[in-house]
């Protein structure tokens, strides 16, 4: 299943934001900052990645419904969805 890049612009933006947050995690560890700061940033990265993954899967589901001849079946999509949980 090929995803439509034009529909994924918000996902790309979210992933870029997560990339910046991850860089902040590395930086605050290197600075020796408080554990709470590290965990807070890690949580933000994790949530951003989860949301991006779910948005990609939702887009894939939408495409599969619109084009039922695609190679991915319900079981394949279910496996993808569960891989994020």
N, CA and C of each residue as an Amber inpcrd file, in Angstrom:
protein
   255
   0.8460000  -1.1750000   0.0000000   0.0000000   0.0000000   0.0000000
   0.8910000   1.2380000   0.0000000   0.6810000   2.0830000  -0.9630000
   1.4430000   3.3210000  -1.0820000   0.6160000   4.4560000  -0.4760000
   1.2130000   5.2060000   0.4480000   0.4980000   6.3030000   1.0940000
   0.6240000   7.5710000   0.2560000  -0.4230000   8.3820000   0.3160000
  -0.4440000   9.6550000  -0.4010000   0.2990000  10.6970000   0.4230000
   1.4260000  11.1380000  -0.0690000   2.2880000  12.0700000   0.6550000
   1.5940000  13.3980000   0.9460000   0.6960000  13.8210000   0.0710000
   0.0250000  15.1090000   0.2910000  -0.8890000  15.0620000   1.5110000
  -1.4170000  13.8930000   1.8290000  -2.2720000  13.7570000   3.0070000
  -1.4690000  13.6220000   4.2950000  -0.1770000  13.3620000   4.1650000
   0.6470000  13.1030000   5.3380000   1.4710000  14.2970000   5.7970000
   1.2250000  15.4720000   5.2620000   1.9750000  16.6570000   5.6770000
   1.8850000  16.8920000   7.1860000   0.7000000  16.7810000   7.8070000
   0.6580000  16.9470000   9.2680000   1.4760000  15.8880000  10.0080000
   1.5160000  14.6830000   9.4760000   2.2980000  13.6140000  10.1030000
   3.7850000  13.9380000  10.0010000   4.2120000  14.4060000   8.8550000
   5.6190000  14.7730000   8.6820000   5.9890000  15.8900000   9.6460000
   5.1200000  16.8720000   9.7960000   5.3760000  17.9660000  10.7410000
   5.4720000  17.4400000  12.1670000   4.6000000  16.5110000  12.5300000
   4.6240000  15.9250000  13.8760000   5.9250000  15.1550000  14.0990000
   6.3710000  14.4190000  13.0900000   7.6200000  13.6590000  13.2130000
   8.8300000  14.5870000  13.3290000   8.7980000  15.6990000  12.6310000
   9.8920000  16.6710000  12.7520000   9.9160000  17.2650000  14.1590000
   8.7320000  17.5160000  14.7110000   8.6390000  18.0250000  16.0810000
   9.1970000  16.9790000  17.0590000   8.8500000  15.7200000  16.8470000
   9.3480000  14.6440000  17.7050000  10.8680000  14.5330000  17.5990000
  11.3920000  14.7480000  16.4020000  12.8340000  14.7090000  16.2030000
  13.5130000  15.7830000  17.0580000  12.9340000  16.9620000  17.0750000
  13.4660000  18.0380000  17.9070000  13.3600000  17.7200000  19.3840000
  12.2360000  17.1200000  19.7900000  12.0570000  16.7460000  21.1900000
  13.0710000  15.6750000  21.5970000  13.3460000  14.7450000  20.6890000
  14.3190000  13.7070000  20.9930000  15.7110000  14.3120000  21.1620000
  16.0340000  15.2650000  20.3050000  17.3110000  15.9670000  20.4570000
  17.4070000  16.6560000  21.8130000  16.2800000  17.1790000  22.2800000
  16.2480000  17.8280000  23.5930000  16.4990000  16.8090000  24.7020000
  16.0000000  15.5900000  24.5370000  16.2370000  14.5420000  25.5350000
  17.7380000  14.2800000  25.6580000  18.3950000  14.1120000  24.5390000
  19.8340000  13.8530000  24.5530000  20.5710000  15.0230000  25.2110000
  20.1750000  16.2280000  24.8230000  20.8400000  17.4250000  25.3480000
  20.6730000  17.5440000  26.8660000  19.4680000  17.3180000  27.3760000
  19.2700000  17.4940000  28.8160000  19.9380000  16.3790000  29.6220000
  20.0840000  15.2020000  29.0090000  20.8510000  14.1470000  29.6890000
  22.3190000  14.5510000  29.7530000  22.8430000  15.0380000  28.6330000
  24.2420000  15.4680000  28.5880000  24.5050000  16.6270000  29.5460000
  23.4890000  17.4630000  29.7720000  23.6280000  18.5970000  30.6930000
  23.4930000  18.1660000  32.1530000  23.1140000  16.9140000  32.3640000
  22.9580000  16.4260000  33.7340000  21.7260000  16.9510000  34.4310000
  20.6980000  17.2350000  33.6500000  19.4730000  17.7930000  34.2270000
  18.6930000  16.7480000  35.0030000  17.6880000  17.2150000  35.6770000
  16.8520000  16.4010000  36.5630000  16.1400000  15.2710000  35.8080000
  15.9760000  14.1610000  36.4810000  15.2970000  12.9900000  35.9190000
  13.8860000  13.3450000  35.4420000  13.1990000  14.1940000  36.1690000
  11.8370000  14.5880000  35.8010000  11.8210000  15.2590000  34.4330000
  12.8100000  16.1000000  34.1570000  12.8970000  16.7730000  32.8590000
  13.0930000  15.7600000  31.7290000  13.9550000  14.7660000  31.9780000
  14.2230000  13.7360000  30.9750000  12.9530000  12.9390000  30.6800000
  12.2900000  12.4980000  31.7300000  11.0790000  11.6820000  31.5490000
   9.9750000  12.4880000  30.8750000   9.8410000  13.7450000  31.2130000
   8.8260000  14.5930000  30.5920000   9.0700000  14.7080000  29.0910000
  10.3190000  14.9270000  28.7050000  10.6460000  15.0300000  27.2800000
  10.4660000  13.6910000  26.5710000  10.8670000  12.5940000  27.2130000
  10.6760000  11.2680000  26.6110000   9.1980000  10.9760000  26.3890000
   8.3880000  11.3810000  27.3370000   6.9450000  11.1940000  27.2030000
   6.4040000  11.9710000  26.0150000   6.8760000  13.1840000  25.8370000
   6.4280000  14.0060000  24.7100000   6.8350000  13.3670000  23.3840000
   8.0590000  12.8430000  23.3120000   8.5250000  12.1750000  22.0920000
   7.6660000  10.9540000  21.8110000   7.4350000  10.1650000  22.8360000
   6.6580000   8.9310000  22.6750000   5.2470000   9.2280000  22.1770000
   4.6040000  10.2090000  22.7610000   3.2440000  10.5700000  22.3430000
   3.2170000  11.0770000  20.9070000   4.1990000  11.8780000  20.5460000
   4.2530000  12.4050000  19.1800000   4.4330000  11.2720000  18.1700000
   5.2970000  10.3200000  18.4820000   5.5100000   9.1840000  17.5850000
   4.2680000   8.3030000  17.4880000   3.6210000   8.0700000  18.6310000
   2.3860000   7.2720000  18.6200000   1.3200000   7.9320000  17.7570000
   1.1390000   9.2190000  17.9310000   0.1160000   9.9240000  17.1530000
   0.4300000   9.9070000  15.6620000   1.7010000  10.0350000  15.3320000
   2.0940000   9.9680000  13.9210000   1.8050000   8.5850000  13.3580000
   2.1360000   7.5610000  14.1120000   1.8740000   6.1900000  13.6620000
   0.4020000   5.9230000  13.4640000  -0.4080000   6.3640000  14.4090000
  -1.8550000   6.1650000  14.2800000  -2.4140000   6.9330000  13.0900000
  -1.9010000   8.1190000  12.8490000  -2.3630000   8.9000000  11.6980000
  -1.9940000   8.2060000  10.3890000  -0.8150000   7.6080000  10.3350000
  -0.4090000   6.8780000   9.1320000  -1.3090000   5.6740000   8.9170000
  -1.5950000   4.9510000   9.9790000  -2.4640000   3.7750000   9.8520000
  -3.8840000   4.1950000   9.4630000  -4.3700000   5.2840000  10.0400000
  -5.7090000   5.7660000   9.6820000  -5.7710000   6.1180000   8.2030000
  -4.7230000   6.7500000   7.7030000  -4.6680000   7.0900000   6.2860000
  -4.6530000   5.8210000   5.4420000  -3.9120000   4.8190000   5.8840000
  -3.8720000   3.5460000   5.1800000  -5.2130000   2.8520000   5.1670000
  -5.9150000   2.8920000   6.3020000  -7.2540000   2.2970000   6.3720000
  -8.1970000   2.9870000   5.4020000  -8.1200000   4.3030000   5.3760000
  -8.9700000   5.0750000   4.4770000  -8.6980000   4.6990000   3.0190000
  -7.4300000   4.5620000   2.6690000  -7.0770000   4.1870000   1.2980000
  -7.5520000   2.7750000   0.9720000  -7.4480000   1.8670000   1.9460000
  -7.8920000   0.4910000   1.7010000  -9.4030000   0.4340000   1.4780000
 -10.1360000   1.2770000   2.1990000 -11.5850000   1.3110000   2.0050000
 -11.9340000   1.8920000   0.6390000 -11.1650000   2.8800000   0.2150000
 -11.4200000   3.5190000  -1.0740000 -10.9590000   2.6460000  -2.2440000
  -9.9240000   1.8380000  -2.0120000  -9.3480000   0.9850000  -3.0590000
  -9.2410000  -0.4540000  -2.5510000 -10.3160000  -1.1970000  -2.5110000
 -10.2860000  -2.5350000  -1.9230000  -9.4130000  -3.5430000  -2.6630000
  -8.9030000  -3.2170000  -3.8180000  -8.0480000  -4.1390000  -4.5610000
  -6.5950000  -4.0990000  -4.0930000  -6.2850000  -3.2800000  -3.1190000
  -4.9130000  -3.1460000  -2.6370000  -4.4170000  -4.4640000  -2.0340000
  -3.1220000  -4.5620000  -1.8220000  -2.5030000  -5.7960000  -1.3490000
  -2.6790000  -6.0430000   0.1470000  -2.9670000  -5.0220000   0.9170000
  -3.1220000  -5.1950000   2.3670000  -4.5470000  -5.6160000   2.6820000
  -4.6740000  -6.6460000   3.4960000  -5.9910000  -7.0660000   3.9240000
  -6.2190000  -6.6410000   5.3750000  -7.3660000  -6.9790000   5.9050000
  -7.7460000  -6.5700000   7.2550000  -6.7440000  -7.0780000   8.2900000
  -6.2770000  -8.2940000   8.1320000  -5.3340000  -8.8700000   9.0860000
  -3.9950000  -8.1120000   9.0800000  -3.5300000  -7.7450000   7.9010000
  -2.2920000  -6.9710000   7.7930000  -2.4350000  -5.6100000   8.4730000
  -3.5490000  -4.9490000   8.2450000  -3.7860000  -3.6410000   8.8760000
  -3.9050000  -3.7820000  10.3800000  -4.5250000  -4.8390000  10.8320000
  -4.6560000  -5.0770000  12.2740000  -3.2690000  -5.2580000  12.9020000
  -2.3970000  -6.0020000  12.2490000  -1.0430000  -6.1920000  12.7540000
  -0.3010000  -4.8610000  12.8410000  -0.4490000  -4.0200000  11.8420000
   0.1860000  -2.7130000  11.8710000  -0.3290000  -1.8820000  13.0450000
  -1.6340000  -1.8710000  13.2180000  -2.2440000  -1.1000000  14.2860000
  -1.7530000  -1.6020000  15.6500000  -1.7570000  -2.9080000  15.8420000
  -1.3490000  -3.4740000  17.1210000   0.1450000  -3.2880000  17.3950000
   0.9290000  -3.1190000  16.3640000   2.3570000  -2.9130000  16.5780000
   2.6340000  -1.5850000  17.3000000   1.6780000  -0.6640000  17.2770000
   1.8420000   0.6230000  17.9400000   1.3480000   0.6190000  19.3950000
   0.6830000  -0.4370000  19.7880000   0.1460000  -0.4550000  21.1490000
   1.0920000  -1.0990000  22.1250000
